[in-house]
Amino acid sequence: MRHLANEGHAGAINAKKLLDKPDRLIGLILLGNNFVNIVIIQIATYLGFVLYGEIGVAIATGLLTLLILIFAELAPKTLAALHAEKIAYPAALIYKPLLTVTYPLIWTINLFANSLLRLFGLNKKNAEIALNREELRSVVFEAQGLIPNRYHNMLLSILDLEKETVEDIMVPRNEIVGIDISEDWDEILEQLKNPIFTRLPVYKDSVDNIKGVLHVRRILPLIISEELTLEKLRSALRDAYYIPTGTTLNQQLVNFQREKRRIGLIVDEYGDILGLVTLEDLLEEIVGEFTSDPNTISTNIYPQKDGTFLLDGSLHVREINKMLGYEFHANGPRTMNGLVLEHMEQIPGPGTSMLIDGYPVEIIKTSDNTVKTVRISPRLKNNLARTNPDVD
C-alpha cells in the first residue's frame, strides 16, 4: 500500500490516509455497519409483526440473524481478508467522502470512546505501530515463498547484523598478517612482492605498536622500479582505524562507509589490540561465503577419509558452523580452543577426548597453553546434552 501510494495510486493514497487515523476509520465503519443492521432488523420485525403477528417477529428475528451473519459478516469479511487490496482501495474512495460528511458525529463518538480508554490508562498515542527487529524477521521468514532463496537468506542476515559484534567475525590477534618494520629489509621486500592481502597493518616489534596500514597498490610502482625504501614505505602508510569491542556489525558497516575504510583493528577497554576485521568479512555475513568447499574456504580445516575433520584451534565457532553445517553453541567462547577450555576448565593434553554439543572432539596437539589442533567427528545420533560432557 505504501509503495502504491508513493507511485500515485489514488485508492492506496486514500487508504493510507484513512489508516493513519484508525480510530476515525473504525468509527465510520462501525457506525455504518450498526446503523444498517439496526434499520434492517427494525424493518424486518415490523413486517413480520404486520404479516404474521407475534410469531412473525420471532421468525423475522431468527431468519435475519442468520442472513446478516452469513451475508453481512462472515462472507464479505472473509472475502475482504483474502483480497484486501482489491476491496480496500475502491472502498477507500467511498469512505473518504463519507468520513467528511459524518466527521462531527465520528469525532464525538471517538471523544467519548478515547476518554473511556484513558480512564483505564490506555492511550492510542502510545500504541506501538512500528515492527521491531524480531517481528520484521518473522515477516521476512514468512515471505520465503515470495522471495528467491538467495535473497531471502541475505535479508535475514542483514537483520541479524544487529545481534552480532565485530569480535564474532574478527581475525584473532595471533593470526594478524602484517609487516614488522623491525625485521630485515630484504624480508620486508619479499613479503611485499608476494602479499597475501592488499591491505596490511604495519607495526614495529609487536602488533600493539601499530604504525599504520599499508595499501600495497600505493607502493607497487616503487617495488617494480626497485626504488622502495623504508622512508617511502612509512610515507605511504595511512593512520590505523580502531574499533571498540562490542560494536555491532550493522553499526560497523555504517562506520566503514562513513570513514571510507575497509579494515579496522579491534581494541578493548585498555587499548590492547584483540584482532582485525575487514569490510569483506562483514559483507560475507550478508551474502555468505563465496564457496562451500572447506578446502578452498579455509586452510585450517582438513577433511579426513573417515569423515572427521582436523581443525585449527584458533578457528571461530561460527566459522566452523557455517563451513561444516555443525551446530556448536556460539553464545560463549568464540574459538574452538576457547570452547574446549570452557568445557574442560583446564588445558587438556593430546589424546583427550570429550563430547561437546553432541560432537566427539579429540585433542591432537597443544602448545603454548592453547589447543592447536582438534579432530571433530560427526554428531552422534542421540545428540547428548552439551552440558557436563563426557571426558576420557
N, C-alpha and C positions, 0 to 999 in steps of 0.2 A: 504494500500500500504506500509506504513512504517513497519507494522507488518510483512508482507510477505518479505519485503526487509531484515529485521533482521533475518528472517528464511532462507535466502539464495536463494529466488526465483529470477531467472535471469531477467525475464521480469519486476518484481517490482523494482529490483535494478536499471535497466536501466531507467525505468520510473521516479524513484526518482531523479536520476542524471539529467535527462532532465528537470524536474520541478524545480530543484534547480536554474536553469538559464532560466526562462521562456521566456525572450526576444529572446534568441537564438532559442528555440523550436518554438516560434510563427513565427520567421523569416523564419525558414526552412519550416514550414507547408504552410505559405502564399506564399513563393517563388515557391514551388512545385505546389500548387493549382492554382496560377495565370498563371504560365508557361504552365501547361497543358490546362487550359481553353482558353488561347490566341492561342495556337497552334491548338487546335480543331476548334476554330472559324475561324482561317485563312484557314485551310484545307477545312472546310465546305463552306466557302464563295467562295473559288477558284473553288471547284467542282460545286457549284450552278451556278456560272457565266459561266463555260465551258459548262454545260449541258443545261441551260435554259436562259442564258443571265442575264440581269439586274433583271428580275423578280425572277430568281433563287437565286440571292443574298438576296432578301427580304424574300423569303421562307426559305432559309437556316438559316438566322438570327433569324427569329421568332421561327422556329421549334427547333433550337439548344438552344435558350434561355429557352424554356420550358423543354427540355430534361436535360439541365445542372441543372436547378432549382430543378427538381424532383430527378434525379438520381445521381447528383454530390453534391447537397447541402442538401435539406430537408431530404430525406430518409436516407442517410448514417449518417448524423449528429444526427438525431433523434435516429437511431439505436445505435450509439455510446454512446449517453447520457443515454439510457436505459440499456445498457450493457457495462458500462465504463471499468470494469476490463478485460472482455473478449476481448475487442478491443484494449485497451491501452497497455497491456503487450506484445502481439505479435507485435503491431505497434512500440513499443519502440525498439525492436530488429532490425527493419528496419531503424528507424530514427537515431539510433546511428551511423552506418557507413555512412549514407547519410550526417549527420552533419559533420562528419570528412572530407568527400570529399568536401563539399561546404563551409567549415568553413571560408576561406578567403572572399568569397562573402558575407556570412551571417554577418561576423564581420564588413565589410564595410557598409552594409545596416544598421545594428544596430547603427553604429557610427553616421551616418547622422540622423537616427531617434531619438536617445537619445540626440544628440546635439540640435535638434529642440525642444524636450521636455524641455530641460534645459533653452531654451530661454523664455519659459512660466513659469519658476520657478518650474518645476516638476523634481523630481529626483527619480529614481527607488530604490535607496538605502534607501530612507526614507519611502518607502511603508510599511504599516503595514500588516504583514503576520500572526502573532500570534493572536489567538482569545482572546478577553477579557473575563472577568467572565460572563457578561450578554450574550455574544454571545455563549459561551460554555454552559451556562444554557439553551439557546434556542435549541442548538443541542441535549442536553440530553432530553429535554422535547419532541422534535420531535421524538426521538427514543423510545417513550413509548411502542410502539407495539413490539419492538425487545428485550426489557428488562423486566424480571419479575417485577410486580408492586412493590414488596417489595424493590428490589434493585434499582429500578428507583427512588423511594422516598428517599432512602438513598443517592444516588448520588446528587440529588437536595439539600438535607440537607447539604451535605458536601460543596457544592458550596455556600450555604447561610451562612456558618460559618463566612465568612469574613464580613457580614453585621451586625452580632450581636456581642455584647460585654459581658463581664463577668457579668456586672450589670443586664443583661437581664435574667440570669438564677441563680443568687446568692440567697442564703438563707439570708434574711434580718437580720441585726444585732440583732433585738429584738427576733428572732427565733433561734439564735445560741444555740445549746445544747453543754454545756461544763462542766468542773469541776472547781468549785471555791474552791481553797485550803484554803481559809479563813473560810470555813464552818466547822462544827463539823466533826471529823474524821469518826465517825460511819455513818454519812450521806454520806460521800465520798465513804466509803467501800460499802454501799448499792447500790450506783449508779454504782460502778464498777462491782459489782456482777450481775447487771441487765442492762447492757449497751444497749442503743438504737442503737448506731453506734459503729463500730470497731475502729474508729479514733476520738478522742475528743480533742478540744482545752482546755488547762489548763490555768487558769488565777487566779488572786488574786483580790478580791473585785469587779473588773469591767473587762469587755471584753477588754477594752483599755489597761489593764495591763497583756498582754499575757506572760506566762512563757514558753510555748512550746506546742507541740502537742503530745498526748499520743496514741500509738498503744496498745490497750487493750491486744492483744495477747502477748506482751512482758512481761506483769506482771501477766498473768494468772496463771503460776505456783506458784507465790508468794501469790496470792489470795487463791488458793486451799490449800496451806500449812499454810495459816494464818500467813505468815511472812512479809507481806507488811507493810511498814512504810512510812511516809511522805518523809523521805530522799531517800528511794529506789524509791518512785514514781517520785521524782524530777530527779533522775539519769536516769530514763527511758525515760525522755522527749526528743524530738527532736526539734531543733530550728524551730520556725514557719516560714512559707513561705508566703511572702506578694506579692500581685498582685496589680499593679496600676490600677486605674479606666480607662476605655476606651480601655483596652486590648481586641482585637478581639478574638473570640473563636478559630479560626484556629491557631492564634499565641499562645494562651494559651495551646492548645493541644500539640504544639511543645515544649513549655516551661515545661509542666508536664513531657513529655518524657525525655527532656534533664536533668532536675533536679531530676528525679526519684521520683516524688511527686504524691500524689493522692488527696491532699487537700491544699487549699490556702485561705488566708484571704485578702479580698479586702480593700484597703486603698485609701483615697482621697488625694488631694494635701497637706493637713495639717497633714497627717499621722493618721487620725481618721479611725477606722475600720467601714466599711459600711456593710459588710456581709461576707459570706463564700461560696466558690464554690468547688466542688469536681470533680474528673475525671469522676465519674459515671454520674453526672449531665450533663457534657459536652457530653459524649457518647450518652446519651439519646436524645440529639439534632440531632444525626445522625440516630440512629436505632429506635427512638421513644420510647414511654412508653411501659413497659412490659405487661401492661394490660389496657383495655379500660373501666373498671368498676370504676366509680367515688368513690364508697365506699372503694375500695381497693387501689386506687391511692392516695387519699388524705383524711385525717381525717377532713379536713377543708371544705369539700363540703357535704351538706346534702340534698339529693333529697327529695321532698315533694310529697304527694299524688296528689296534684292539678297540678303537672307538673312544679312547680317552684323549685328553689334551694336556700338554705341558705348557704351563703359563708362567710368565714372569710375575713375581710377587708384587711388583710396583704397578701392575695394571689396575685401572679403575674398575670397580664392581659394575658400574653402569655400562662401561665399555664391554665387559665380558658378557653381560646380559644381552646387549644389543647384537654382538657378533655371533654368539653361540646360541641365542634363544633361551638362555638359562634364566632362573628366577631367584637369584641371590637377593636378599633384602639389601636395599641401598639407603636405608634411613639411619645407618650408623657409620662405621668406618668406610672410607671411600676407596681403599685399595684392598687387594686380596691379602696382602701382608697384614693390614690392619684388621681384616675380617678374621684371619686365623688367630692373631694375638688377642682379639676380643673374646674369642671362644676358649682359648687355652689359658689366658691370663698369665702366660709365661712364654718365653721364646722356645719353641719346640725344636728338637733335633731331627736330622734326616731320618726317614723311616717312620716317623709318627703319622698316624692316620686318624681321621675324625670324620664325623658326619655333620655337614653344615647345610641347613635348609633342605635336607634330603639328598645332598650330593656327597659322595665319598671323596674326601680330599686327602692326599698323601703329600707329606713334606719331602721334597727331593734334595733341596740344598738350602742351607742357611749360612749367612756371612754378615759380619759387622752388625750383629744384633738384629738382623732383619731376615725375613723369609725371602729367599731369592727365587726359588723355583718350586712349583707345586704341580701335582698331577690330579686332574679332576675327571671323575668318571660320570657317566650319565646318571640322572636322578633315579633313585630307587622307586619302584612302583608303589610301595606302601607309603612313600612321602612322609618320612618320620618328621616329627616336630623339630623346629630349628633351635629350640632352647635345650640346654643341657645335652649337647651332642655326645655320642659315644666316642671314647678315645681309647686307642690301643697303645 
